[in-house]
Amino acid sequence: MIGVDGGMFFQIGLIIIAAAVAAYLLRLIKQPQILSYVLVGILVTPVFGLVTNTSVIESMSIIGIAFLLFIVGLEMDLKKLKNVALVSSLGGAIQIVIIFVLSYLGALLMGFLSLEAAYIGLMLAFSSTMVVMKLLSDKQELNTLHGRLAVGILLLQDVVAIFALSVLATLNGFTFALFGMAFLNFLAIFLMAFLASKYFFPIVFRFAAKNQELLLITSLAVCFIFSLLFHYLGFSVAIGAFIAGLTLGNLEYSFEIVGKVRSLRDFFSLLFFVSLGMELSLGVIGKMWIPLLVFVFAAIFLKPLIIMIITSLFRYTKKPAFLTSLSLAQIGEFSLILASQGLLLGHISQELFSVVVMVAIVSITLTSYFIKYDSWIYNFLEKPLKIFDIFTTEGLEYLPSEVKPKFILCGHNRIGYSILREFTNVKKKVLIVDYNPEIITKMVKNGYHCIYGDITDGEIMNKMNLPGISMLVSTIPGLDDSLFLINKVKAVNKKARIIVTASEIEDALKLYEKGADYVIMPHFLGGEHVANMITDLRKRRVRLQEEKDKHIAHLKDRKDLGHEHPKD
């Protein structure tokens, strides 16, 4: 018989059942699932005491951390990190330093020890890659300007977090000689991993990929080999798992590996977040409510403000800067992993750990609302945010001739690039409006009329010569922005053709109802193009080899411009 108090099967079964019920309920009210797992941990141990032996769950949660970082390593595109906009790399680094310094000093003023203050600074500096990417993906905003900026900053934060985990794990008994030896060991393993990914693993996985079960077990073996090797050398097993993920991430089978391991990751990560809730001491909230409020304020107000200022200094308009900062207004899984490691190593107290978990719960919950209602929040704060316009307007407007534009393109993204190719011979009649300064700079070099800014800005609208245009095309997928454009154009120019973009069928039908002449549906364009091409082939209007050659040349041009297809 399985003992009620100590049976591992009973405890895990109870947690899984409770987590499933909680996740289902929170899904109904559109809350992140991480929150449900932490709440289950709180309920089964601190509140009702249903699970008394937490050691098994805590041990298995370590595997959850390893799998979590293994997947992060697999999915981390280092080329993408290298090619992100300057604001994502340099700006992201500045943000981390500023938040760390301010949080560190603030923690010292509140009476925390220096090492605890360092943990607090790091934990508040990092946002949640898992939560933000999930919420932006649900809204189909990962490939918007603010989505790309947020993802770029998150990737940089992940790299810094991995480095911080490595350094903090070696602080006990620290000497420069030991640190130097540990650093050399780290470099040696990293070099070994690089060589293995280049010469050894492609051969091994080419054979393993022929059998799905063998592919899974081989991938897990690599994960545990690196985890155990790093553990043997005094590093965290999570670091080894992350390096293993990076090693396999460059293989052509990485997507299959992610698909196989993701379910295991989800299961063990569930136990990790449940274990966080188990460690929460509810009684400490009454004792440390001041630090709790200060940390929540820093996560959801101070950090977004700093990110917006930095993004604006890099000459992005207030709307993408605000939406980027709003999406990063939380602390994330790496903050929790840091807190868990700090508690295990004795670097932080149980009370501080509980406060960090509460900050994560509050900030992640609020983020789900921030991202869901980001357009409404922006519209509400648009007037106060005009102060950020002083950073963005100078030198990013190019109207060289007196010829008024007849064709306006709002948004030069992947779709806009294809549309603009048809107007290369009439550049003087084309006006491009975009709120990405990098795009405007490129278009100016190519000789196009350009205006840098947000299409909903009254000043921008006045410069677009709407009464005299014959066509306006917008590749911006936001429903509110498209409705705004339709209303403005129809009010002053009944003859102009209006083409807008939508992500949802319901939105497209609403735009047609409001007067759009055509609505672009990006997800359906590929199928329509292939169907038309097949018709032309059957009627011998085109030759397939010629279409292939043109497509290859077109793809090479897009690759040079960085128009990789999204992987989400």
C-alpha positions as CSV (number, residue, x, y, z in Angstrom):
1,M,0.0,0.0,0.0
2,I,1.1,3.6,-0.7
3,G,1.4,5.7,2.4
4,V,-0.6,8.9,2.4
5,D,2.2,10.9,3.9
6,G,5.3,9.6,2.1
7,G,4.1,7.8,-1.0
8,M,5.8,9.5,-4.0
9,F,3.1,8.3,-6.4
10,F,0.4,9.7,-4.2
11,Q,2.1,13.1,-3.9
12,I,2.8,13.5,-7.6
13,G,-0.7,12.3,-8.5
14,L,-2.3,14.8,-6.1
15,I,-0.2,17.6,-7.5
16,I,-0.9,16.7,-11.2
17,I,-4.7,16.5,-10.5
18,A,-4.7,19.8,-8.7
19,A,-2.5,21.4,-11.3
20,A,-4.8,20.2,-14.1
21,V,-7.9,21.6,-12.4
22,A,-6.2,24.9,-11.6
23,A,-4.7,25.3,-15.1
24,Y,-8.1,24.6,-16.6
25,L,-9.8,27.2,-14.4
26,L,-7.1,29.9,-15.0
27,R,-7.2,29.1,-18.8
28,L,-10.9,29.9,-18.7
29,I,-10.1,33.4,-17.3
30,K,-7.1,33.7,-19.6
31,Q,-4.4,33.6,-17.0
32,P,-0.9,32.2,-17.6
33,Q,-0.5,28.5,-16.5
34,I,2.7,29.2,-14.5
35,L,0.5,31.1,-12.1
36,S,-1.8,28.0,-11.6
37,Y,1.2,25.8,-10.8
38,V,2.6,28.2,-8.2
39,L,-0.9,28.5,-6.6
40,V,-1.2,24.7,-6.5
41,G,2.1,24.6,-4.6
42,I,0.9,27.2,-2.1
43,L,-2.4,25.3,-1.6
44,V,-1.0,21.7,-1.1
45,T,1.7,22.7,1.4
46,P,1.6,26.0,3.1
47,V,-2.2,26.3,3.2
48,F,-3.7,22.9,3.6
49,G,-0.6,20.8,4.3
50,L,-1.7,18.0,1.9
51,V,1.9,17.3,0.9
52,T,4.3,17.0,3.9
53,N,7.3,15.4,2.3
54,T,8.5,18.0,-0.3
55,S,12.0,16.6,-0.9
56,V,10.9,14.3,-3.8
57,I,9.1,17.2,-5.6
58,E,12.1,19.5,-5.0
59,S,14.5,16.9,-6.4
60,M,12.3,16.4,-9.5
61,S,12.0,20.1,-10.0
62,I,15.8,20.3,-10.6
63,I,15.1,18.1,-13.6
64,G,12.5,20.6,-14.6
65,I,15.0,23.5,-14.5
66,A,17.4,21.4,-16.6
67,F,14.8,20.6,-19.3
68,L,13.6,24.2,-19.3
69,L,17.0,25.6,-20.0
70,F,17.7,22.7,-22.4
71,I,14.7,23.8,-24.5
72,V,15.8,27.5,-24.2
73,G,19.2,26.5,-25.6
74,L,17.6,24.5,-28.4
75,E,15.4,27.3,-29.5
76,M,17.9,30.2,-29.0
77,D,19.0,31.4,-32.4
78,L,22.4,33.0,-31.9
79,K,22.3,34.4,-35.4
80,K,19.1,36.1,-34.5
81,L,20.6,37.5,-31.3
82,K,23.6,38.7,-33.3
83,N,21.4,40.4,-35.9
84,V,18.8,42.1,-33.6
85,A,18.5,45.9,-33.7
86,L,21.0,47.9,-31.7
87,V,18.4,48.7,-29.1
88,S,17.9,45.0,-28.3
89,S,21.5,44.4,-27.7
90,L,23.2,47.6,-26.4
91,G,19.9,49.0,-25.1
92,G,19.0,45.8,-23.4
93,A,22.4,45.7,-21.7
94,I,22.0,49.3,-20.5
95,Q,18.6,48.4,-19.1
96,I,20.0,45.4,-17.2
97,V,22.8,47.5,-15.7
98,I,20.5,50.4,-14.7
99,I,17.8,48.2,-13.1
100,F,20.5,46.2,-11.3
101,V,22.2,49.2,-9.9
102,L,19.0,51.0,-8.8
103,S,17.5,47.8,-7.3
104,Y,20.8,46.9,-5.6
105,L,21.1,50.4,-4.0
106,G,17.4,50.3,-3.0
107,A,17.7,46.9,-1.4
108,L,20.7,48.1,0.6
109,L,18.7,51.1,1.8
110,M,15.9,48.7,3.0
111,G,18.4,46.8,5.1
112,F,19.2,43.7,2.9
113,L,22.7,42.3,3.0
114,S,25.0,43.0,0.0
115,L,24.7,39.5,-1.5
116,E,20.9,39.5,-1.1
117,A,20.8,43.0,-2.7
118,A,22.8,41.6,-5.7
119,Y,20.2,38.8,-6.1
120,I,17.4,41.3,-5.9
121,G,19.0,43.5,-8.6
122,L,19.4,40.6,-10.9
123,M,16.0,39.2,-10.3
124,L,14.2,42.5,-11.0
125,A,16.3,43.1,-14.2
126,F,15.1,39.9,-16.0
127,S,11.7,39.5,-17.6
128,S,9.9,36.3,-18.6
129,T,10.8,34.9,-22.0
130,M,8.3,32.1,-21.6
131,V,5.3,34.3,-20.6
132,V,6.0,37.2,-23.0
133,M,6.5,35.0,-26.1
134,K,3.4,33.0,-25.3
135,L,1.2,36.1,-24.8
136,L,2.6,37.9,-27.9
137,S,2.2,34.7,-29.9
138,D,-1.4,34.3,-28.8
139,K,-2.0,37.9,-30.1
140,Q,0.0,37.2,-33.3
141,E,2.3,40.1,-32.4
142,L,5.7,38.4,-32.2
143,N,6.7,39.8,-35.6
144,T,5.5,43.3,-35.0
145,L,8.1,45.9,-34.3
146,H,7.5,45.9,-30.6
147,G,7.3,42.1,-30.6
148,R,10.8,41.8,-32.2
149,L,12.2,44.4,-29.9
150,A,10.9,42.6,-26.8
151,V,12.2,39.2,-28.1
152,G,15.6,40.7,-28.8
153,I,15.8,42.2,-25.3
154,L,14.6,38.9,-23.7
155,L,17.2,36.9,-25.6
156,L,20.0,39.2,-24.2
157,Q,18.5,38.9,-20.7
158,D,18.6,35.0,-21.0
159,V,22.3,35.1,-21.9
160,V,23.1,37.4,-19.0
161,A,20.9,35.2,-16.7
162,I,22.8,32.1,-17.7
163,F,26.1,33.9,-16.9
164,A,24.8,35.1,-13.6
165,L,23.7,31.6,-12.6
166,S,27.2,30.4,-13.3
167,V,28.9,33.1,-11.3
168,L,26.6,33.0,-8.3
169,A,27.0,29.2,-8.0
170,T,30.7,29.7,-7.4
171,L,30.5,32.5,-4.8
172,N,30.9,30.1,-1.8
173,G,34.6,29.8,-1.0
174,F,35.4,32.3,-3.7
175,T,39.0,32.9,-4.7
176,F,40.4,34.4,-7.9
177,A,42.4,31.2,-8.5
178,L,39.3,29.0,-8.2
179,F,37.3,31.4,-10.4
180,G,40.1,31.3,-13.0
181,M,40.2,27.5,-12.9
182,A,36.4,27.4,-13.1
183,F,36.4,29.8,-16.1
184,L,39.0,27.7,-17.9
185,N,36.9,24.6,-17.3
186,F,33.9,26.3,-18.6
187,L,35.7,27.4,-21.8
188,A,37.1,23.9,-22.3
189,I,33.6,22.3,-22.1
190,F,32.1,25.0,-24.3
191,L,34.9,24.4,-26.9
192,M,34.2,20.7,-26.6
193,A,30.5,21.3,-27.1
194,F,31.2,23.5,-30.2
195,L,33.5,20.8,-31.8
196,A,31.0,18.1,-31.0
197,S,28.1,20.0,-32.6
198,K,30.2,20.6,-35.7
199,Y,31.9,17.2,-36.2
200,F,30.5,14.5,-33.9
201,F,26.8,15.1,-33.2
202,P,25.7,15.5,-36.9
203,I,26.9,12.0,-37.6
204,V,25.3,10.5,-34.4
205,F,22.0,12.3,-35.0
206,R,21.8,11.5,-38.7
207,F,21.5,7.9,-37.7
208,A,19.4,8.5,-34.6
209,A,16.9,10.6,-36.6
210,K,15.9,7.5,-38.5
211,N,14.1,6.3,-35.4
212,Q,12.0,8.7,-33.3
213,E,12.4,6.8,-30.1
214,L,16.2,6.7,-30.6
215,L,16.2,10.4,-31.4
216,L,14.5,11.2,-28.1
217,I,16.7,9.0,-25.9
218,T,19.9,10.3,-27.6
219,S,18.9,13.9,-27.1
220,L,18.2,13.3,-23.4
221,A,21.5,11.5,-23.1
222,V,23.3,14.6,-24.4
223,C,21.4,16.8,-22.0
224,F,22.3,14.7,-19.0
225,I,26.0,14.2,-20.1
226,F,26.6,17.9,-20.1
227,S,24.5,18.5,-17.0
228,L,26.5,15.9,-15.0
229,L,29.8,17.1,-16.4
230,F,29.0,20.7,-15.3
231,H,27.9,19.4,-11.9
232,Y,31.1,17.5,-11.5
233,L,33.1,20.7,-12.2
234,G,31.1,22.7,-9.6
235,F,28.6,24.4,-11.9
236,S,24.8,24.2,-11.9
237,V,23.2,21.3,-13.8
238,A,21.0,23.8,-15.5
239,I,24.0,25.5,-17.1
240,G,25.1,22.1,-18.6
241,A,21.6,21.5,-19.9
242,F,21.6,25.0,-21.5
243,I,25.0,24.3,-23.2
244,A,23.6,20.9,-24.4
245,G,20.6,22.7,-25.9
246,L,22.9,25.2,-27.7
247,T,25.0,22.3,-29.0
248,L,22.0,20.5,-30.5
249,G,20.2,23.7,-31.6
250,N,22.4,24.0,-34.7
251,L,21.5,20.5,-36.0
252,E,19.0,20.1,-38.8
253,Y,16.9,17.9,-36.4
254,S,16.6,20.5,-33.7
255,F,12.8,21.1,-34.4
256,E,12.2,17.4,-34.0
257,I,14.2,17.3,-30.8
258,V,12.2,20.2,-29.4
259,G,9.0,18.5,-30.3
260,K,10.0,15.3,-28.5
261,V,11.4,17.0,-25.4
262,R,8.8,19.7,-24.9
263,S,6.3,17.4,-23.2
264,L,8.9,16.2,-20.7
265,R,9.9,19.9,-20.2
266,D,6.3,20.8,-19.5
267,F,5.8,18.0,-16.9
268,F,9.0,18.6,-15.0
269,S,8.7,22.4,-15.2
270,L,5.2,22.0,-13.7
271,L,6.9,20.4,-10.7
272,F,9.5,23.2,-10.5
273,F,6.9,25.9,-10.3
274,V,4.8,23.9,-7.9
275,S,7.9,23.5,-5.7
276,L,8.2,27.3,-5.7
277,G,4.8,27.6,-4.3
278,M,5.6,25.0,-1.7
279,E,8.5,27.1,-0.5
280,L,6.3,30.2,-0.1
281,S,5.8,31.3,3.4
282,L,2.5,33.2,3.6
283,G,3.2,34.5,7.0
284,V,6.3,36.5,5.8
285,I,4.1,38.7,3.6
286,G,2.8,40.5,6.7
287,K,6.4,41.1,7.9
288,M,7.8,42.1,4.6
289,W,5.0,44.0,2.9
290,I,7.1,47.1,2.3
291,P,9.8,45.3,0.2
292,L,7.0,43.4,-1.6
293,L,5.3,46.6,-2.7
294,V,8.6,48.2,-3.6
295,F,9.7,45.2,-5.8
296,V,6.3,45.0,-7.5
297,F,6.5,48.8,-8.2
298,A,10.0,48.3,-9.7
299,A,8.9,45.4,-11.9
300,I,5.7,46.9,-13.3
301,F,6.5,50.7,-13.3
302,L,10.2,51.4,-13.0
303,K,11.5,48.8,-15.4
304,P,9.0,49.7,-18.2
305,L,9.8,53.4,-17.8
306,I,13.6,52.8,-18.1
307,I,13.0,50.5,-21.1
308,M,10.8,53.1,-22.8
309,I,13.4,55.9,-22.2
310,I,16.2,53.7,-23.6
311,T,14.1,52.6,-26.6
312,S,13.1,56.2,-27.3
313,L,16.8,57.3,-27.1
314,F,17.4,54.8,-29.9
315,R,14.9,56.9,-31.9
316,Y,11.9,54.6,-31.9
317,T,8.5,56.3,-31.7
318,K,6.5,56.3,-28.5
319,K,4.1,53.6,-29.6
320,P,6.5,50.7,-30.2
321,A,8.7,51.9,-27.3
322,F,5.7,51.9,-25.0
323,L,4.3,48.5,-26.2
324,T,7.8,47.0,-25.8
325,S,8.2,48.3,-22.3
326,L,4.7,47.2,-21.3
327,S,5.3,43.6,-22.4
328,L,8.4,43.4,-20.2
329,A,6.8,44.6,-17.0
330,Q,7.3,41.5,-14.9
331,I,10.0,39.2,-13.5
332,G,10.2,35.8,-15.0
333,E,11.3,32.2,-14.8
334,F,15.0,33.0,-14.7
335,S,14.4,35.3,-11.7
336,L,12.6,32.4,-10.0
337,I,15.5,30.0,-10.9
338,L,18.0,32.5,-9.5
339,A,15.9,32.8,-6.3
340,S,15.7,29.0,-6.0
341,Q,19.4,28.6,-6.5
342,G,20.1,31.4,-4.0
343,L,18.0,29.7,-1.4
344,L,19.6,26.3,-2.0
345,L,23.1,27.9,-1.6
346,G,22.2,29.9,1.4
347,H,22.7,33.2,-0.3
348,I,19.2,34.5,0.4
349,S,16.7,33.9,3.2
350,Q,13.5,32.0,3.1
351,E,11.6,35.3,3.7
352,L,13.2,37.0,0.6
353,F,12.5,33.9,-1.5
354,S,8.8,34.1,-0.6
355,V,8.7,37.8,-1.5
356,V,10.3,37.1,-4.9
357,V,7.7,34.3,-5.6
358,M,4.9,36.8,-4.7
359,V,6.4,39.5,-7.0
360,A,6.5,36.9,-9.8
361,I,2.9,35.9,-9.2
362,V,1.6,39.5,-9.1
363,S,3.7,40.8,-12.1
364,I,3.0,37.8,-14.4
365,T,-0.7,38.1,-13.7
366,L,-0.7,41.8,-14.5
367,T,1.4,41.3,-17.6
368,S,-1.4,39.1,-19.1
369,Y,-3.7,42.1,-18.7
370,F,-1.1,44.6,-19.9
371,I,-0.5,42.7,-23.2
372,K,-4.2,41.9,-23.7
373,Y,-5.3,45.6,-23.4
374,D,-2.0,47.2,-24.6
375,S,-3.7,49.3,-27.3
376,W,-6.3,50.6,-24.9
377,I,-3.6,51.5,-22.3
378,Y,-1.6,53.3,-25.0
379,N,-4.6,55.3,-26.2
380,F,-5.3,56.3,-22.6
381,L,-1.8,57.4,-22.0
382,E,-1.0,58.8,-25.5
383,K,-1.1,62.5,-24.5
384,P,1.3,62.2,-21.5
385,L,3.6,60.0,-23.7
386,K,4.1,62.8,-26.2
387,I,7.1,63.9,-24.1
388,F,9.0,61.0,-25.7
389,D,8.5,62.5,-29.2
390,I,11.4,64.9,-28.6
391,F,13.9,61.9,-29.1
392,T,12.5,60.6,-32.4
393,T,11.6,63.1,-35.1
394,E,14.8,64.8,-36.2
395,G,16.4,63.6,-39.4
396,L,13.9,60.8,-40.1
397,E,11.7,62.5,-42.7
398,Y,12.5,62.6,-46.3
399,L,10.3,64.5,-48.8
400,P,12.8,65.6,-51.4
401,S,10.4,66.7,-54.2
402,E,7.3,68.9,-54.4
403,V,5.4,66.1,-56.2
404,K,2.6,65.0,-53.9
405,P,2.4,61.2,-53.4
406,K,-0.4,59.3,-55.1
407,F,0.4,56.0,-53.4
408,I,0.9,55.5,-49.6
409,L,2.4,52.4,-48.0
410,C,1.9,52.2,-44.3
411,G,4.3,49.6,-42.9
412,H,7.3,48.3,-44.8
413,N,7.4,44.8,-43.4
414,R,7.7,41.4,-45.3
415,I,4.4,42.1,-47.1
416,G,5.2,45.8,-47.7
417,Y,8.5,44.8,-49.3
418,S,6.7,42.7,-51.9
419,I,4.2,45.4,-52.6
420,L,6.9,48.1,-53.0
421,R,8.7,46.1,-55.7
422,E,5.9,46.9,-58.1
423,F,6.5,50.7,-57.6
424,T,10.2,51.0,-58.1
425,N,9.7,52.9,-61.4
426,V,7.5,55.6,-59.8
427,K,9.4,56.4,-56.6
428,K,8.4,60.0,-56.6
429,K,4.7,59.1,-56.4
430,V,5.2,56.7,-53.4
431,L,5.2,57.7,-49.7
432,I,6.3,55.2,-47.1
433,V,5.1,55.7,-43.5
434,D,6.7,53.5,-40.8
435,Y,7.7,53.7,-37.2
436,N,10.9,51.7,-37.5
437,P,13.9,54.1,-37.9
438,E,16.0,51.3,-39.4
439,I,13.5,50.9,-42.2
440,I,13.2,54.6,-42.8
441,T,16.9,54.9,-43.1
442,K,17.1,52.2,-45.7
443,M,14.2,53.6,-47.7
444,V,15.8,57.1,-47.7
445,K,19.0,55.6,-49.1
446,N,16.8,54.0,-51.8
447,G,15.3,57.3,-52.7
448,Y,11.7,56.9,-51.5
449,H,9.6,59.6,-49.9
450,C,9.4,58.7,-46.2
451,I,7.8,59.8,-43.0
452,Y,8.8,58.3,-39.7
453,G,6.1,58.0,-37.1
454,D,2.9,56.4,-36.0
455,I,0.0,56.5,-38.5
456,T,-2.5,57.4,-35.8
457,D,-0.5,60.6,-35.0
458,G,-2.4,63.7,-36.2
459,E,0.7,65.4,-37.5
460,I,1.7,62.4,-39.5
461,M,-1.8,62.2,-41.0
462,N,-1.6,65.9,-42.1
463,K,1.7,65.2,-44.0
464,M,0.2,62.2,-46.0
465,N,-1.8,64.3,-48.5
466,L,-4.8,62.1,-48.1
467,P,-7.2,64.2,-50.3
468,G,-4.9,63.8,-53.3
469,I,-4.0,60.1,-53.1
470,S,-5.3,57.3,-55.3
471,M,-4.5,54.4,-53.1
472,L,-3.4,53.6,-49.5
473,V,-2.1,50.2,-48.5
474,S,-1.5,49.3,-44.9
475,T,0.3,46.2,-43.8
476,I,-0.2,47.0,-40.1
477,P,-2.4,44.1,-38.7
478,G,-4.0,46.0,-35.8
479,L,-7.7,46.3,-36.2
480,D,-8.0,49.7,-34.5
481,D,-5.2,51.2,-36.7
482,S,-6.9,49.9,-39.8
483,L,-10.3,51.3,-38.8
484,F,-8.7,54.6,-38.0
485,L,-7.1,54.8,-41.5
486,I,-10.4,53.8,-43.3
487,N,-12.3,56.5,-41.4
488,K,-9.7,59.2,-42.0
489,V,-9.3,58.5,-45.8
490,K,-13.0,58.1,-46.4
491,A,-13.7,61.4,-44.7
492,V,-11.5,63.4,-47.2
493,N,-11.2,61.2,-50.3
494,K,-14.1,59.0,-51.4
495,K,-12.3,57.8,-54.6
496,A,-9.1,56.5,-52.9
497,R,-8.7,52.7,-52.8
498,I,-8.0,51.4,-49.4
499,I,-6.2,48.1,-48.8
500,V,-5.6,47.0,-45.2
501,T,-4.3,43.9,-43.3
502,A,-6.0,41.6,-40.8
503,S,-4.9,38.5,-38.9
504,E,-8.4,37.2,-38.0
505,I,-11.3,36.4,-40.4
506,E,-13.7,38.3,-38.1
507,D,-11.5,41.4,-38.2
508,A,-11.3,41.2,-42.0
509,L,-15.1,41.0,-42.4
510,K,-15.5,44.0,-40.0
511,L,-13.0,46.0,-42.2
512,Y,-14.9,45.2,-45.3
513,E,-18.1,46.3,-43.6
514,K,-16.4,49.7,-42.7
515,G,-15.3,50.4,-46.3
516,A,-12.0,48.6,-47.0
517,D,-11.6,47.8,-50.7
518,Y,-9.5,44.8,-50.0
519,V,-8.2,43.1,-46.8
520,I,-4.8,41.3,-46.9
521,M,-4.8,38.0,-44.9
522,P,-1.1,37.0,-44.6
523,H,-1.8,33.4,-43.5
524,F,-3.8,32.8,-46.7
525,L,-1.6,34.5,-49.2
526,G,0.8,31.6,-49.8
527,G,-2.1,29.2,-50.6
528,E,-3.7,31.7,-53.0
529,H,-0.4,32.3,-54.8
530,V,0.3,28.6,-55.3
531,A,-3.2,28.0,-56.5
532,N,-2.8,30.8,-59.1
533,M,0.6,29.5,-60.2
534,I,-0.8,26.0,-60.7
535,T,-3.6,27.4,-62.8
536,D,-1.1,29.3,-64.9
537,L,1.0,26.1,-65.3
538,R,-1.9,24.1,-66.5
539,K,-2.8,26.8,-69.0
540,R,0.9,27.0,-70.0
541,R,1.1,30.7,-69.2
542,V,4.4,30.2,-67.2
543,R,7.2,27.7,-67.0
544,L,7.9,26.1,-63.6
545,Q,11.7,26.4,-64.0
546,E,11.4,30.2,-64.6
547,E,9.2,30.6,-61.5
548,K,11.7,28.6,-59.5
549,D,14.6,30.7,-60.6
550,K,12.7,34.0,-59.9
551,H,11.7,32.6,-56.5
552,I,15.3,31.7,-55.6
553,A,16.5,35.2,-56.5
554,H,13.7,36.7,-54.6
555,L,14.5,34.6,-51.5
556,K,18.1,35.6,-51.6
557,D,17.1,39.3,-51.7
558,R,14.9,38.8,-48.7
559,K,17.6,36.9,-46.8
560,D,20.0,39.8,-47.3
561,L,17.3,42.0,-45.8
562,G,16.8,39.7,-42.8
563,H,13.2,38.7,-43.8
564,E,13.5,35.2,-42.2
565,H,10.2,33.4,-41.9
566,P,9.0,33.4,-38.2
567,K,9.4,30.0,-36.4
568,D,6.5,30.4,-34.0
